[in-house]
């Protein structure tokens, strides 16, 4: 087999078996190649499409809306474009894809489109935006005291340690202004509680508080949720407000801002700088009047160094900075916290627990609490499900059903493993065990694991590779 034939076969196999939709047309708009992934995406059969003109297949498209047509006629490159259209069966499809013209020398001979299915995600996005619109309207019809169904105030933040009290003082001062706030805290430290406290104690308390997790939704849909959509954004687009508009006069919480896609960070920066949004597909600049509180579970300085947080965006958001201490940095607050959770779950589980044993408390003080306050609550709830109804003190036996119970067991197992080993072997085993356990606690997050271990990220990666 000659090299040209080999390359042709390789290309054919790639096109046939790629798990992304591929559609290739010639300059006249007739389909030359249409793989199974695209057929599955659009609900068609390959034999129905090959040789057919794209406008015959998709009557909902025209020369203005068809990306394949634009690529063949104008040589236009279209990257990460969202399209909603109907096939000839009338089925509505939403895709995100890229379209590029195909050349032989300098002449355009056709176009290639690759696409991923967003139909279900678009429907979910539409439902989210619609529900948020309805929720905002219904809240604005109620007295101001009912605007938030679940309210947190400064007094709900439990603890009297020096570090936590410093954070509470910043919250009180921040609640009297309208400046943007950036909250940093590890997972489980209660970042949303702090954000809500700023809103509910502040001058915007009678207006909406809307929270959006920036890591939970794909970029193409998150943009519509944030900024809204207008007719013309893509086929079948409807006019909807984004949450920047919905939160007018109030507070918008952008959770996990460090996980927001880089392109959206640039658009968010422009909105913060210029004070208006433009809906997807819209031509009108809409003024906004909203306070932004952003949270990050990654240290902002580290995030900027690694490129997950733009410096200019950091300075726009971090007018007021709050760094929530992890639980292992405020161990003095543990008694207040565990007693609060005992009282909470006494009511929920109909128990009569009064306290924890001294042995359990000692373990609490020596545990690292990778999940912070959220983990402590989980540990207490788990134990209270195990305790007998007549017992009033949580003992070690009551904690056997959760991860916390393995804390001492890990230590004992390590000691057993190290018996009759040389010092270099012991040190290597300790390091390997420590890295493994910390990685588990940080759910595989290399940056957070390196930070907790006090070593560079590159060093940690080298050690992980070395220990296989």
N, C-alpha and C positions, 0 to 999 in steps of 0.2 A: 504494500500500500504506500503510495507516494505521500509526501508531507502535506500537500494541499488537501488530499482526500482525508487524511487523518484529522486535520484541523476542522474540516467540514463535519466529520462524524462527531468530534468532541463538542463542537458548537451545537449540533443537533441534539445531543444528549443533554447538554446544559439547558437548552430551551425547553426540551420535553419534560424534564424532571425537576426544574427549579420550583421552589414552593412559593414563588412570587409571580403574579400574573404578568404575562408578556403578550403584547399585541403589536405586530409589525404590518404596515401597509405600504403599498407602492405610491408613486406620485399621483396616481388617479384616485386614490382613496380605497382601493380594493385590498382586502386582507391577504397577506402572504403567509404569515405565521401567527398562530393563536394557540397557546399552550393550555394544558389541562387545568392549571391553577387559575388562569384567567377565565376559563369556561366555568369552573366551579364558582368563582367570584360573581360572575354575571348571570349565572343560571342558564347558560346556553350549552349547546353541543358544538364541538369543534367543526364537524361537517356542515353545520348550519352557517358557519362564519367564513370559512375559507372561500376566497374568491368573491365575497360579497362586499359591497360598498358600505362604509361606516354609517352613512346617513340612512341606508336601508335597514341596517341592523339596529340603529339607535335613533329613531325618528324624533326623539326629544332634543337632539343636538342639532346645531346649525354651524355655519362657518365662523360665527363669533364665539361659540361656546366649546367647540371641539378642539381639544389640544392637539390631537393628531393632525387635523387639517391645518392648524396654524403652523405646526412644525414643517409640514411639507410645502406650504405656500410661502412662508416668510422666513424660514430657517430659524424659527424661534425656539430657544431652549426654555423649557418650563420645568421648574424643579419644585418638588414637594407641594404639588397643587391639589387642592381638595375639589372634587367634582361630585355633584349629585345629579343623576340622570336616570331616565327610564329606558330599558331595552325594548325590543319590539313586542315582547309579551306584556309590557306595561309594568314590569317590576322595577321599583325604585332602588337604586344602588348608590352608595356613597363610597368613594375611594380616595386614597391619597397616593399620588404617583408622580413620576417624572417622565417627560416626553422630550426626545431629542431627534433632530433631523439626521437622516443618513445620507452620506455623500459618496459619490465616486468622482475622485479628483475634486473639482469645484462645483459639480452639479448635484442638486438634491434629487435623490432617487426614491425617497420614501421617509418613513418615520418609525421610531421605536418607542413604545410606551411600556413602562413597568408600573405595577399598581398593587397596593395592599387594600384589603377590604376594611372599610370603616363604618359599614351600614349599621351594625349593632351599636357601635360606640356613638355614632351620630344620634341615634334614637335615644340612647341614654343621656347624652349631652342635652338634647332638646328637653327631655323630661326634667333634668336637673335645673336648667334655666327656667323652665315653666313653673316648676315647684317653688323656686326661689322668688320668682315674680309674684306668685300667688301668696307666698308666705309674707313677703314684704308688704303687699297690699293689705292682707288681713291684720298684720301687726299694727299698721298705721291707723287702722280703724279702732283699735283697742286703746284703753288708757295707757299712759306711758309706763306704768308699773308692770305691764304684761308684755313689753316688747321682747324680752328674752325669756324663753321657757325655762332655761337652766341658767341661773345667775350666780356668779361668783363675785365676792367682794374681798377687800384686803383682809378682813377678819377671818375669811375662810382659809387663808394661807397659814397653815399650822407650823409653829416653831418660834423659838426665841433666841436662836443662836445669833452671834454677832453678824455673821455673813448674811443670814437670811433677813435680819432686821435692816441691814443696809439696803437690800433689794426692796423691802417694803417701803422704805423712805423714798427711794427713787420712784416707786409706783405712785405714791401719794403726790409727789411733786409733778410727775408726768400727767396725772389726771387733771391738773389745772390748766394744761396747755393743749394745743392742737398739733404740736410737732410730731413728726413720724418717730416711731420707736422700733428698735431692733432688739429682740430678746434671744439670748443664747442660753441653751441648757441641754444637757444630755437627755436622751429618751427617758421619759418617766418622771421628770422633775416638775412637771406641772406648768408648762409654758402657756397653754391656753388659759389656765386659771389666772395667771398674771395679766395676760392680755385683756381678759374680761374684766378684771378688777380695775384696770386703767379706764376702760370704757364706762363701767357701771358706777364708778365713783366720780366720774368727770363731767365736763360740761356738755358732752354729747350723749349722755345717758338716755335722753328721751327720743333718740333717733336709732336707726337700725345698727345692729352688730352682725356682720356676716363673715363667716370663716370659710376659707377655701384651702384645702391641702394641695400644694403645688406639685407633689410627687405622685399623686394618685391618678392623674388623668393625662393622656397623651397630649403633646404640644398642640396638635391641630385642633383639638377640642377645647383645651384649656384657654386658648386665645379667644374663642367665642364666648366662653363662660365669663372671662374677665372683661372683655370689651364689648360684647354683644354682636349681633349680626343684623345686616340690612338686606333688603331685597336686591339681588344682583351680586351678592357675595359669591354665590354659586347657584346652579339651577336648583329650584325648590327652596331656596333660602327664604326665611321669614324674618320679619322685623321683630327683634327681641333686645331688650336691655341686657347689658352685662352687669356683673355685680358691682363694678365701679359706679354705675348709675343707680343701681338698686340701693346702695349704701349711702345715698346722698344725705349729707348732714351728719352721718354717723361714722362708724369705724369699720374698716375692712382688714381682717386678719389674713395674712398670707403665710400659711404654715409651711415649714420646710422650704424656705425661699432658695436655699442653696441647691435644691434638687430641681428647680425650675429650668427648663431647657434654655440654652444660651441665647437663642434668637428672641425668645420671649422676654428675657432679662433686658435686652436692648430696647424692646418696645415699652416695657414697664418703666425703664429709666426715662424715656421720652415723655411718657404720661406724667411722671412725677415732676419733671422739669417744666413742662409746658402747661400742665393743669387742665388738659382736656383729653378725651378719647375719641377715636374714630372707629366706628363699628366695622367689622369685616364686610367689605362690599359697599360701605358707605362713603359719601363724599363730604359729609358735614362734620365739623369739629364740635364736639359736645363738651361744654365746660363741666368739670366735676368739682365737688366740694366734699371731700372725704379724708379722714385721717387713716393712714396706713400703719398698721403694726405688723411687722414681719418677725418670724421666728426661724431659728436655725439650730439643728442639733450638732453642728460642726463649728468649732471655734472660728470666728470670722477672720482672724488673722491667718490661720492655716488655710481656710477656704480661699482667701485672696491669693495666697502664695501658690496654691495648687490650681487656681483658675476656675473654681466652681462658684466664686462670687466676685463680680466685677468691682473694682475699687470705686468707680464713680457711683455705682448703685449703692455700695456700702455707705458712702458719705451722705447720700440722699436719704437712706433709710435710718442710719444710725445717728440721727440727731440726738436722740436719747438712747443710751445703751444700758441694758440690764443683763447681767451675767448671773444666772441662777446656780448656786452651788449644788454639786451632787450630794446625795445623802451621806456618802462616806466622808464628806468634808464638813458635815454638821451632825456628828453622832449624838451630840447633846440633845438633839430634837427627837431622837428615837422614842423615848418614853411618852412624850406628848402625842406623837403620831400613832404608836401602836394602841394607846388607850382610846384615841379617837376612833380608830378602826374597829376595836373591840365593841365600843358602844354602837357604832353603825351596824355591825353585823349581829349584835344582840337583838336589835329591832327586826332586822330582815329575817334572821334564822330562828327567832324566838328562843334564844339561849340566855343564860344568866352568867356569862363569864365575867370575872372581876379583874383578872391580871394574868401575867405570864410568870413562869418559874424563874428563879435566879439563873439556872443553867441556860435556859432559853435566852434570857437577856444578855448573858455573857457571850453567847454565840452571835446574837444580834450585833453586839459591839465589835466583834472580830470578823464579821462577814463584810465583803467588799461592796455588796448591793449594786451590781451592774445595772439592774433595772430601776434603781432609785426608789422614790416613794411609791410608784406604781407597783413595784415588786413587793415592797413591804406590805402594802394593802392585800395583794394577792396571797402572800404567805399567811397573813392573819385570817383571811376569809377561808383559805384551804384548811387551816387547823381547826377553825370553828365548825367546819362541816364534819370533822372527825371526832371532836370531843363529845363525851357522853353528856346527856342533858343535865344530869345532877352535878357534874363537875364544874368548878368555878375557876380553876387555874389551868392555863394551857401548858402542858408538859411536852418534853421532847418527843414522846410517842405520838403526839397529835400532829406533828409536822412531817410524818413519814410519806405523805402523798404528794409532796412538791419538791422542786429542784433544791430548795434551801436545805433539805434533809441530807443531800449528798455532799454538803460542804465539808464536814468533818470526815466523811467516808473517803473523799478524795485524798485528804491528808494522810489518813491511815493506809490507804492503798499505795500511796507514793512511798511511804516509809518502808512498807513491806517489799516493794519493788527494789529499793536501794540496798537491801541487805546483801553483804558479801560482794560489794562492788568497789572498784578503786575510786579515788577522789575525782579524777577526770571524768570517769563514767557517771559518778553521782551528780556532778555539776551539769553534765550534758543532759542527763535524765530530768533533772529539776528544770532546766531551761526548756526542754521539749514539752514537759508537762504543763509548765506555766504558760507557754505560748499557745498550746492547744486549748487549755481551759479559758484563757482570755479571749481567744478567737471565738469560742462558743458563746461566751458571755456577750460579746459585741456582735453576735450574729454574722460573723465573717467579715465585718468591716475592718479593712486593713489599717486605715488611717486612725480610727478610734483605738484599735488594739495597740498600734505603735505608740500612741499617746499615753495609754494607760501603763504600758511597759517602760516608757521613758526612753525609747530608742527611735532612730530615724525610720521612716517608712521603707526606704530602700534596704536598710539593714534587716528589717523584719522579713521582707520578701525574700532576701537571700537566705535567711535562716529557715523559713518555711520550705523553700526549695531544697535546702540541704537535708532537712528532716523528712522530706518526701511526704 
